[in-house]
C-alpha cells in the first residue's frame, strides 16, 4: 500500500482550480501582449484605448511606478499646485531664483 508523503500535498496543490486557471492565463500571456501592442499602435483606436494599452504594456514590462510617501533623498518629489493669485511675493521671488 502506497504511503502518503510530502509529495502528495504538492501534487494536490498543483491541481487546484486556481492553479489551473493561472497556468491557462499564463499560456495566453504572449497573445495578450500582442493584442495590447496592436491596440496601442492602431491610429484608428480612440486615444483612451491606446493609452490604456500602453500603460498595461509598460506595467508588465517595467512594473508599476511607486507612488509618493517616500523618504527624503529617495528620488521622489512633491508637487504643490496653487492658483497664481494665491502665490505670495516671497514664493514668486524664490521661484525666480530657482529655489523650491
C-alpha positions in Angstrom: 0.0 0.0 0.0 1.5 3.4 -1.0 2.3 5.8 1.7 1.2 9.4 1.7 4.2 11.7 2.0 5.1 15.3 1.3 4.8 14.7 -2.5 1.0 14.0 -2.1 0.5 17.5 -0.7 2.5 19.1 -3.6 0.5 17.2 -6.2 -2.8 18.2 -4.6 -1.8 21.9 -4.7 -0.9 21.7 -8.3 -4.3 20.6 -9.4 -6.4 23.3 -7.7 -8.8 25.3 -9.9 -6.9 28.5 -9.2 -3.6 26.9 -10.2 -5.1 25.5 -13.4 -6.7 28.9 -14.2 -3.3 30.7 -13.6 -1.4 28.3 -15.8 -4.0 28.8 -18.6 -3.8 32.6 -18.3 0.0 32.4 -18.4 -0.2 30.4 -21.6 -2.3 33.2 -23.1 0.2 35.9 -22.0 2.1 36.3 -25.2 -1.1 36.6 -27.2 -2.4 39.2 -24.7 0.7 41.3 -25.1 0.5 41.2 -28.9 -3.2 42.3 -28.6 -2.2 45.2 -26.3 0.6 46.2 -28.7 -1.8 46.1 -31.7 -4.3 48.3 -29.8 -1.6 50.7 -28.7 -0.3 51.2 -32.3 -3.7 51.4 -34.0 -4.1 55.0 -35.0 -7.8 54.4 -35.6 -8.4 53.4 -32.0 -9.6 56.1 -29.6 -6.8 57.8 -27.6 -8.1 56.4 -24.3 -7.8 52.8 -25.6 -4.3 53.4 -26.9 -3.2 55.0 -23.6 -4.7 52.1 -21.6 -3.0 49.6 -23.7 0.4 51.4 -23.5 0.0 51.6 -19.7 -0.7 47.9 -19.4 2.4 47.1 -21.6 4.6 49.3 -19.5 3.3 47.9 -16.3 4.1 44.4 -17.4 7.5 45.3 -18.9 8.8 47.6 -16.2 6.5 47.2 -13.2 4.1 49.8 -11.8 5.6 53.0 -10.6 6.0 53.6 -6.9 3.8 56.5 -5.7 4.5 59.1 -3.1 5.2 58.7 0.6 8.9 58.3 0.2 11.7 59.4 2.4 13.8 62.4 1.6 16.6 61.6 -0.7 14.9 58.6 -2.3 14.5 60.3 -5.6 10.8 61.2 -5.0 9.3 64.7 -5.2 6.3 66.6 -4.1 4.2 68.7 -6.3 2.2 71.6 -4.8 -0.4 73.2 -7.1 -1.6 76.7 -6.4 -3.6 79.3 -8.2 -1.4 82.1 -9.5 -3.4 84.5 -7.4 -2.6 82.6 -4.2 1.2 82.7 -4.7 2.9 85.2 -2.3 5.6 87.6 -3.4 8.1 85.6 -1.4 7.2 82.4 -3.2 7.4 84.2 -6.5 10.8 85.6 -5.7 12.1 82.1 -4.6 10.8 80.5 -7.8 12.6 83.2 -9.9 15.8 82.3 -8.1 15.3 78.6 -8.9 14.5 77.6 -5.3 11.6 75.3 -4.4 
